[in-house]
Amino acid sequence: MKAVNWNLAQQEVLENLNNTVVIVGQPNTGKSTLFNTLKGQNLSPASSQAGTTRTLVRTDFGPFTLVDTPGHLPDVMESGMDQASVIVFLIDASKGLQAADRELYNVIKRFDKPTIVAVNKIDELRGGEGGDQLATEVAVQLEAPGVIPVSAKTGANIAEELIPVIIESSPEAALAIGRELPAYRRAAAQRIIRNSTLLSLAAGLEPIPFVDIPILLGTQIRLVLRLAALYGEQMDSADSRKHARELIATIAGGLGLRYLAQQAAKAVPFGGDFVAGAIAGAATWSIGQVALEYYEENKQLSPKRLQQLYKSFYHRFRKNSSPQDLKEQVIKEIETGKSEPLMQESDRRLLEEGKA
């Protein structure tokens, strides 16, 4: 039962909050400008002079680190990337892909971290070349899929493309960014819920009855704690543990029956394991969705409303996600490396029904 140790779960969430999004690139590629745009404040010095940033730039409330490149501060760069959950590699669109960019990208690949390549300063392109065209050229030259054209100065493609891709790249990055950037909190929450659902789905496929229950409980507890942290709960306090424990007990009052149904499904000779996995995934997804609404509403939802929401989410997931569909989606994700939402977000009007 180590998987359901609340103190251990809290400690893991605290460690996740220390993850960073490291922005690297040649001097004067716009890292400081991007940082300031993301935060909405001028916290990092930015100028047209190369090398303005001379140390790792941190804030007490932000998960970002700026790092310059080899030839300027290589030791600082590598120490920053070693701490990263996601690396954002900026290339100066006005200069095109340089030999130094190639060298830096080779260094980045050695860290084997989720990496997003973006060409910045597309607002400065001349001669009719567009940002999408340049991004495609850079992607081909670096053999890096999905290069994103952005302008840190004007904000072009930052909210629409860059932030969603960062969130999607890592559950840890989603937690850190969502906590500090409220505008992206729901998107970050859905990434965290999705990851926990897939873990539960995999655990539920275990053919031996009852072996997976500690794993499922641990996954669901950590999910609720991560969402609590996402919405500003203090993870080192007894109150956060108390709130999360009470929330799980309330919204999943019938969870024991779900577990029994899931274990019984394993006894079915053909396809029972997929049904068990679907039940496990549905329960975890539903707990996550209810917890999201609970924290979105500043913990004001009544126990009855929490239970109603849980049942509604659970039946919606089971109705719209067959065991075979879930299996195919997981296999496709493993093969392509691309993820898709498990379910579309609920219509807000449905969530409001019966709220009073």
N, C-alpha and C positions, 0 to 999 in steps of 0.2 A: 504493500500500500504506500510505498514511498512516493508514487506518482501523485498522491493526493495530499502530500504534505504542504499545508498552506504557507508555512514560513519559507519553504524552499521555492514554492511557486512565486511568492512575492519577491524573493531575491532574484529570480530569473527575470521578472518583469523590470526590476530596477536596473539590471545589467543591460536589458534591451534599450532602456532609455539613454544609455551612454553611447549608443551607436551614433555614427556621424555620416553625413553626406559630404564627401570630400570633392571640392571643385578644383581641378588641376588644369594646367595649360601653360603655354609659353607666356612670358611676361607681356602684359598689356593686351591680353586677349579678352579682357572684360570680366574677369572673375569677381572683382570687387563690386562692379556695377550690377552683375547678376545677383550677388549676395544681397546687396541693398534693395534690389527690386523684389526679391523673394520675401524679404523681411518687411518691406514697406517703410524702412528707415535707413538713413545714411549712417550705418554703424561701422562700415569698413572704408578706409581711405581709398579714394579712386581718383586717378589723374591720367593724363595722356603720357606721362613719363613711365617708361618700363621699369618694373621692379619697385613700385610704390609700396607693395605689401612685402614686409621684410620678416614677418614671423607668422606662425599660425594665427589666424584671426578667429577668435571664439567670442561668443556672448554667453552670459549666464542663462539665457532663455532660448538659445538657438542650437540646433543640432548640426550646424554647418561648420566646415573648416575650409579655408582657402589655402592653396599650396601653389607656389611657383615651381619652376621646372629645373631640370638638370642644367648646369652651367650657371644657375643663379643660387638656388638653395637646395641642392639635390638631397641632402640628408633630411632636411625638413620635409621635403616632398614625400620621401619614402616612409618616414615615420607617420605622416598623415594618412597615406594610403593604407598602411598596415592596420590602422584603427577603423577604417571605413567599412560601412555596411554596403554603400553604393558609391561608385566613383563617377563623377560627371567630368568628361574631358572636353574642354572648350578649344575650338580652333577659330582663328581670326578669319572671317569670311573675306575681308577686304584684301588679305594677303594670299588667300588660297592655302592649299596644303603644302607645308614646308618640310624639308628634310628633318628638321628638329622635331616636328610634329610626329613624323613616322617613328623616330627614335623614342620619343616619349610614349607613344602608343605601345611599342614593344615592351617597354618597362612596365606599363600598366597591366598588360596581359599576363606578366609573370606573377602578379598578385592573385590572379584567378578570382576576382571579385565581380559582382554584377557591374557592368560599365555602360554608361550612356554617352554617346558621342554627339556633340552639338556644334554646329557652325554658328558662331555669334557675329553680330554686326551686319546682319543682312540688309539693314537700312542704309549701309554705306556702299552697297554693290553698285557698280557702274557698267555701262556698256550693254545694258539690256539683259544681263544675266540675272536670273531669279534665284531666290533662296532655295527653292525645291530642286532646281537644276544643279546648283552647287552641292547640295547635300547628297544628291544621287552620285555625283562624280566622286565625292570624298568617300562615300560608302563603297564604291567599286574599287577605288585605289587602296583603301585600308582593309577591304574585305570585312567590313563592319556593317551588319544589317541595321536598318532603321535609324540612320543619322538624321538629327532633327535640326532644321534651320530656325534660329531664334534671333531676337534682338533684345538684349538685356536693357538697352537704353530706352526703347519704346515699349517694351513688354510684349512684343509680338511673339506668339506661340509659347509663351511661358506658362500661362494658366491652362491653355487649351491642350498642349502636348507635353511640355517638359515635365511639369509637376506630376500629371497622371502616370507618366512612364516611370518616374522615380518611385512613386508609391507602389506601382505594380511590380517593380524589380525586387522588392524585399519587404517582408512583413516587419522587420526591425526598422527599416527606413520609414515605412508607413506609420509606425507608432511614434517615432521621433518627430516626423514632420507634422503629423496630424495634431500632436500635442501642442506644437508651437504655432501652427498656422490654422486657425479655426475654420477658415473658408474651405479647407480640404479635409476636414475631420470625417465627414460621412464617407468620402471615398476611401480614406485610410482605414476606417472601421470596416468597410466591406472587404477590403483586402485581407485584413486580419481574420475576419469571420470566414472568408473563403479558405484560407490556409488551414484553419482549425477544422473546418468541415471535411476537407480532403484527408487530413490526418485521421479523423474519426472514421471516414469511409474505408480507408485502408485497414485500420484496426478492426473494424466490423467484419472485414472479409476473412479474418482468422477463423478457420473451420472448427477449432476446439471451443466448446461452450465455456463461458465465464472467464477465459484467459484474458479477454480484451477489456473487461469492465474497468480495472484500475487505470488502463491507458486512456479509456474514454473519459473517466472522471477527471483525470489529470489534465487532459486536453481542454475539457469544458471549464474547469476551474481557472486555468491559465487564460482562456479566452475572455472570461468575465473580468479578470484582473487587468488584462491588457486594455480592455475597453474602459475600465475605470481609470486607468492611468492616462489613456487618451483624452479623457474629459477632465483631467486635472486632479484626480484623487491622489493623495499623498501615499505612495506605495510603502513607506516605511512606518506606517501607523497601524495600530490595532483596529481603528475605525474602518479603514479600507477593507481589511479582511472580514470584519463583521458585516459590512454592507454587502460585499460580494457573496458571502455565505448565505445571508438571508435572501438575497436576490435569487440565487440558484434554488434554494429550498422552496421559494414561493412560486417562481415561474415554472418549475419542473416538478410540481407536486405529484404528477403522474409518471415521472420519469422511470420509476422502478418498474412500472408495467411496460414501458417501452423496452427496457433492458430485457425483461422476461420474454417479450415477443421477439426481440432480436435473437436471443439465445435459442428459442424454440425454432426459429427459421433455419438455424444452422443444421437442424436434423433433417431438413428436406433434402433428398438425395441429389437432385439436379437443380442448380440455381439458387439453393437456399442461402449460400454464402453471399450472393449478390443482394438478396432481399435483406439479409442481416446488415450488410454494409450500408444499404440505402436507409434503413431505419436509424442506424448510428449517425449517418451523415445528416439526416433530417432533424434529429434531436439536437445535434450540435448547432446546425445552422439556425434553428428556431431559437435556441437559447441566446445565440449571438444577436439575432435581430431584435429580440425583446430587450436584451440588455442595452442595445444601442438606443432604442426608444426611451428606455428608463433614464439613461444619462442625458439624452437629448432634452427630456422634460424635467431636468434638474431633480431627478429622483422623486417626482411627485405622483407617479402612477400608483393607483391602489393595488393591493394584492389581487383582487378580483379581476381588475383590468389586465394585470400581468399574465394571469392564467388564461384569460380569453385570448390575448395576443399569442401566447405560446401555442395554444391549440390551433388557432387560425394559421399561423406560420407553418406549423408541422403538417397540417393537412394539405396546405398549398404546395409545400415541397414534395410530398409524396404523390400528389395528383399530377404535378407537372414534371417530375423527374423520375422516370422509370429506372429500375436497377440497371437495365441494359444501356440506357442512355448515359448514365453516370459512368459506367465502365468504359464506354467508347470515348467519353470526354476525357477521362483520366489518361487513357492510352494515347489519344491524340495530343494531349498536352506534353506527355513524356517524349513523344516522337518529334514534335515541332518546337517545343520550348515556349510556345505561345499559350497564354491563358485567356479564358473567357469567363464572364460571370456565370456562376452556377444558376442564379435566378435573377430576373430583373427586380429592381426595387419595387416595393409595394406602392400603389397609388396612395398619396397622402390622405385622400378622402376616406379610404378604407381604414386607415389607422385612426382616423378621428371618430369613426362610428362607435358608439357605445362608450366613448371616453368619459362622458359626464357620469 
